[in-house]
Amino acid sequence: MKRVMIFVFVFIVASLAGIMGHLSYSEAEEHEHDHSVEIEGSEMKSLTVSEVGELWEIDSEVLLSRMITEFELEGNYNVDSVLENIRVEYAFSPALIKDLAEEIKQEDLQDE
């Protein structure tokens, strides 16, 4: 009887772990699609600030300014700077750039 109870307990715990893992994956997958531009982080790293601005249809100077403020960058960057080169100073995730670009885009839409 004790073995049966242990088996049932293990089965319930494993089932709950599987459900929780699925929920976590769904949330991550949902967040991944929250951006108006679909691009892999590895691709983002090779883009210039200007190219990111073009993709999101936002002012690249505003994006650069936000990045400098957000990441407290001290280097001499311009819109032709490649994200990977900026990441040498501060190792931000490309997802953070996506989020910043999306915020700027949303602000621009609200201002219209």
Backbone hydrogen bonds, N-H to C=O, Kabsch-Sander energy under -0.5 kcal/mol:
donor,donor_aa,acceptor,acceptor_aa,energy
5,M,1,M,-2.1
6,I,2,K,-2.2
7,F,3,R,-2.5
8,V,4,V,-2.5
9,F,5,M,-2.5
10,V,6,I,-2.7
11,F,7,F,-2.5
12,I,8,V,-2.4
13,V,9,F,-2.5
14,A,10,V,-2.6
15,S,11,F,-2.2
16,L,12,I,-2.5
17,A,13,V,-2.4
18,G,14,A,-2.1
19,I,15,S,-2.1
20,M,16,L,-2.7
21,G,17,A,-2.5
22,H,18,G,-2.0
23,L,19,I,-2.3
24,S,20,M,-2.4
25,Y,21,G,-2.1
26,S,22,H,-2.5
27,E,23,L,-2.4
28,A,24,S,-2.1
29,E,25,Y,-2.9
30,E,26,S,-2.6
31,H,27,E,-2.4
32,E,28,A,-1.9
33,H,29,E,-0.8
33,H,30,E,-0.8
34,D,31,H,-1.7
39,I,37,V,-0.8
44,M,40,E,-2.1
45,K,41,G,-1.8
46,S,43,E,-1.1
47,L,44,M,-2.0
49,V,81,S,-1.7
50,S,79,V,-2.8
52,V,48,T,-2.0
53,G,49,V,-2.4
54,E,50,S,-2.3
55,L,51,E,-2.3
56,W,52,V,-2.3
57,E,53,G,-0.9
58,I,53,G,-2.6
60,S,58,I,-0.6
63,L,59,D,-1.9
64,L,60,S,-2.7
65,S,61,E,-2.4
66,R,62,V,-2.5
67,M,63,L,-2.5
68,I,64,L,-2.6
69,T,65,S,-2.2
70,E,66,R,-3.4
71,F,67,M,-2.7
72,E,68,I,-0.5
72,E,69,T,-0.5
73,L,68,I,-1.5
77,Y,75,G,-1.1
81,S,78,N,-2.3
83,L,47,L,-2.9
84,E,45,K,-2.1
85,N,82,V,-0.8
86,I,82,V,-1.8
87,R,83,L,-2.4
88,V,85,N,-0.7
89,E,86,I,-1.3
90,Y,86,I,-1.4
92,F,90,Y,-2.5
96,L,93,S,-1.4
97,I,93,S,-1.0
98,K,94,P,-2.1
99,D,95,A,-2.4
100,L,96,L,-2.5
101,A,97,I,-2.8
102,E,98,K,-2.5
103,E,99,D,-2.5
104,I,100,L,-2.4
105,K,101,A,-2.4
106,Q,102,E,-2.5
107,E,103,E,-2.5
108,D,104,I,-2.5
109,L,105,K,-2.2
110,Q,106,Q,-2.1
111,D,107,E,-1.7
112,E,108,D,-0.8
